[in-house]
């Protein structure tokens, strides 16, 4: 169980947090609880999530793995825009190094942006160069198709894949299965749904709600536990801006779904 920093900035992942002290407290509680994987991005805010992480946790615990991503940016209105050219990927890595106060980012995901017209192999080549230079420790992929995943793993070692997947959205099953077969960490984003995907609700899913009621857990815990029990290569990064929800999410690692629950959830 890891932690995703996406919800720490303001509404729409844009601007400062409503309560900076709470955001810092959440990050410190994450580490105190034993979590050693935090997912972030320079374009969360932008700049906000990384600055909060540095304020809360620097100097970082030796076992803490900070995972960031490049390939996107924000315009003045907060809209998501692509930053996909090799030189933009490099600039993104350099910005992460500066804001996090690191000499090397342990893992950086190459996030493909919708409508991208930059050849995938050129992007991967730049990521490999960044790793060879020691600026990043390992390469991950995000929002990739099965063909891109296959192409990426043929070009270089891939540490993880971060795609959308949940009990209500299994459209990425092909990539999920490939990562499981290859023993590559699969990091599902939006595991509890998202305002960006209102047509795929997780917490209102009938089977999730029924199972939570029967087991005495919350819907969020059931949805997260289901993902954890799918395969040992699943690595979760649920995020929150609430200390209460953080504790709820962390407790999902202790929820064991029985046969009836797994059958209901499918």
C-alpha positions in Angstrom: 0.0 0.0 0.0 1.5 3.3 -1.1 0.1 6.8 -1.2 -0.8 9.1 -4.1 -0.2 12.9 -3.6 -2.6 13.9 -6.4 -5.3 15.1 -4.0 -3.0 17.2 -1.8 -3.2 20.4 -4.0 -6.3 22.5 -4.3 -9.5 21.5 -6.2 -8.9 20.1 -9.7 -5.3 19.3 -8.6 -4.6 23.0 -9.1 -3.3 25.6 -6.7 -2.4 25.4 -3.0 -4.1 23.1 -0.6 -7.1 24.3 1.4 -5.3 23.4 4.6 -1.5 23.2 4.2 -0.9 22.0 7.8 -3.3 19.1 7.2 -1.5 18.2 3.9 1.8 18.1 5.7 0.4 16.1 8.6 -1.0 13.5 6.1 2.4 13.0 4.5 4.1 12.6 7.8 1.4 10.1 9.0 1.9 8.2 5.7 5.6 7.6 6.5 4.9 7.0 10.2 2.4 4.2 9.2 5.2 2.3 7.4 4.3 3.3 3.8 7.5 3.6 1.7 6.1 4.5 -1.7 4.7 8.0 -2.5 3.5 8.8 -6.0 3.7 12.4 -7.1 4.2 14.7 -10.1 5.6 18.2 -10.7 2.4 19.1 -12.5 0.3 18.4 -9.5 -0.5 21.9 -8.5 1.6 22.6 -10.5 4.7 22.5 -8.1 2.5 22.1 -5.0 2.6 18.4 -4.3 6.4 18.1 -4.6 6.9 21.2 -2.4 4.6 19.7 0.3 6.5 16.4 0.2 9.8 18.2 0.6 8.5 20.3 3.5 7.0 17.4 5.3 9.6 14.7 4.8 13.0 16.1 3.9 15.5 14.7 4.6 13.8 11.6 3.4 13.8 8.2 5.1 16.3 5.9 3.5 13.7 3.4 2.4 11.2 5.9 1.0 10.7 5.5 -2.8 9.4 8.7 -4.4 7.9 8.0 -7.8 7.1 10.9 -10.1 6.0 11.2 -13.7 6.6 13.4 -16.8 4.7 14.1 -20.0 2.1 16.6 -18.9 1.9 20.2 -17.8 -0.8 22.8 -16.8 -1.8 25.9 -18.5 -2.8 29.2 -16.8 -6.4 28.0 -16.4 -5.3 24.7 -14.8 -6.1 22.6 -17.9 -3.9 19.5 -18.6 -1.7 19.8 -21.6 0.9 17.5 -23.1 4.6 18.0 -22.5 5.7 15.0 -24.6 8.7 16.0 -26.6 12.0 14.4 -25.4 13.3 17.8 -24.3 10.1 18.4 -22.3 10.5 15.0 -20.6 14.0 16.0 -19.6 12.9 19.4 -18.3 10.2 17.6 -16.3 12.8 15.3 -14.6 15.0 18.3 -13.8 12.1 20.2 -12.3 11.3 17.2 -10.1 14.9 16.9 -8.9 14.9 20.6 -8.0 11.5 20.7 -6.2 12.1 17.4 -4.3 15.7 18.2 -3.4 17.0 15.0 -4.9 20.0 14.1 -7.0 18.1 11.2 -8.5 14.4 10.5 -8.7 14.1 6.7 -7.8 11.4 6.0 -10.4 9.9 8.3 -13.1 6.9 7.3 -15.2 6.6 8.3 -18.8 3.0 9.4 -19.0 1.5 9.2 -22.5 -0.9 12.1 -23.2 -4.0 11.7 -25.3 -3.5 12.8 -28.9 0.3 12.7 -28.6 2.2 12.9 -31.9 5.7 12.2 -30.6 7.0 8.7 -31.4 7.0 6.5 -28.4 10.4 5.1 -29.1 11.9 8.6 -29.0 10.3 9.2 -25.6 11.7 5.9 -24.3 15.1 6.7 -25.7 15.2 9.9 -23.7 14.1 8.2 -20.5 16.9 5.6 -21.0 19.4 8.5 -21.5 18.1 10.1 -18.2 18.6 6.8 -16.4 22.1 6.3 -17.8 23.0 9.8 -16.7 21.8 8.9 -13.2 19.0 11.4 -13.0 16.4 8.7 -12.6 16.8 5.3 -11.0 14.2 3.4 -13.0 11.6 3.9 -15.8 7.9 3.4 -15.5 5.1 3.8 -18.0 1.7 5.4 -17.5 -1.5 5.6 -19.5 -0.1 3.2 -22.1 -1.8 0.7 -24.4 -0.9 -2.9 -24.5 1.1 -2.4 -27.7 3.0 0.5 -26.1 3.7 -1.7 -23.1 5.1 -4.4 -25.3 7.1 -1.9 -27.2 8.4 -0.3 -24.1 9.5 -3.6 -22.4 11.3 -4.6 -25.7 13.3 -1.4 -25.6 14.2 -1.3 -21.9 13.5 -2.6 -18.4 10.2 -1.3 -17.1 9.8 -1.0 -13.3 6.1 -0.4 -13.2 3.0 0.5 -15.2 0.5 3.1 -13.9 -2.9 2.9 -15.7 -6.5 3.4 -14.7 -8.1 0.2 -13.3 -10.7 -0.5 -10.6 -13.6 -2.8 -9.8 -15.8 -0.5 -12.0 -13.3 0.0 -14.8 -11.5 -3.1 -16.2 -10.8 -1.7 -19.7 -7.1 -2.1 -19.0 -7.3 -5.8 -18.4 -4.9 -6.6 -21.2 -2.1 -4.5 -19.7 -2.9 -5.8 -16.2 -2.6 -9.4 -17.3 0.7 -8.7 -19.2 2.2 -7.0 -16.2 1.1 -9.9 -14.0 2.7 -12.4 -16.4 5.9 -10.4 -16.6 6.1 -9.7 -12.9 6.0 -6.0 -13.5 4.5 -3.8 -10.7 1.0 -2.7 -11.8 -0.1 0.6 -10.1 -3.8 1.2 -10.7 -4.7 4.9 -10.6 -8.2 6.1 -9.7 -8.7 2.8 -7.7 -11.7 4.5 -5.9 -13.0 6.3 -9.0 -12.5 9.9 -9.9 -14.4 13.1 -10.7 -12.5 12.8 -14.0 -14.4 9.5 -14.7 -18.0 10.1 -13.3 -19.4 7.3 -15.5 -17.4 4.7 -13.7 -18.3 5.0 -10.0 -16.5 2.7 -7.6 -17.9 3.5 -4.2 -21.5 3.3 -5.5 -20.9 0.0 -7.2 -23.7 -2.4 -6.0 -21.4 -5.3 -5.3 -18.9 -3.1 -3.4 -21.6 -1.6 -1.2 -23.2 -5.0 -0.5 -19.9 -6.6 0.4 -18.9 -3.7 2.6 -22.2 -4.0 4.5 -21.8 -7.8 4.9 -18.2 -7.6 6.1 -18.5 -4.5 8.2 -16.0 -2.6 6.1 -16.3 0.6 4.1 -16.8 0.6 0.4 -13.4 2.2 -0.1 -11.7 -0.6 1.9 -13.5 -3.3 -0.1 -12.5 -1.7 -3.5 -8.9 -1.4 -2.4 -8.8 -4.9 -0.8 -10.2 -6.4 -4.1 -7.3 -4.9 -6.0 -4.7 -6.1 -3.5 -6.1 -9.6 -3.7 -6.1 -9.8 -7.5 -2.3 -10.3 -7.9 0.9 -9.9 -5.8 2.3 -7.4 -8.3 -0.5 -4.8 -7.6 0.8 -1.8 -5.8 -1.8 0.7 -4.6 -1.5 4.5 -4.4 -4.9 5.8 -3.0 -4.7 9.5 -2.3 -6.7 11.7 0.0 -6.6 15.2 1.6 -8.2 13.8 4.8 -6.4 12.2 7.7 -9.6 10.2 8.5 -9.7 8.8 4.9 -6.0 8.1 5.0 -6.5 5.8 8.0 -9.5 4.2 6.3 -7.5 3.5 3.2 -4.5 2.1 5.0 -6.7 -0.3 7.0 -7.8 -1.8 3.7 -4.6 -3.8 3.6 -6.0 -5.8 6.6 -9.3 -6.6 4.9 -9.6 -10.1 3.6 -12.3 -10.8 1.1 -13.9 -14.2 1.3 -15.1 -16.4 -1.5 -18.5 -14.9 -1.5 -17.1 -11.4 -1.8 -14.8 -12.3 -4.6 -17.6 -13.9 -6.5 -19.8 -10.9 -6.1 -17.2 -8.5 -7.2 -16.2 -10.7 -10.2 
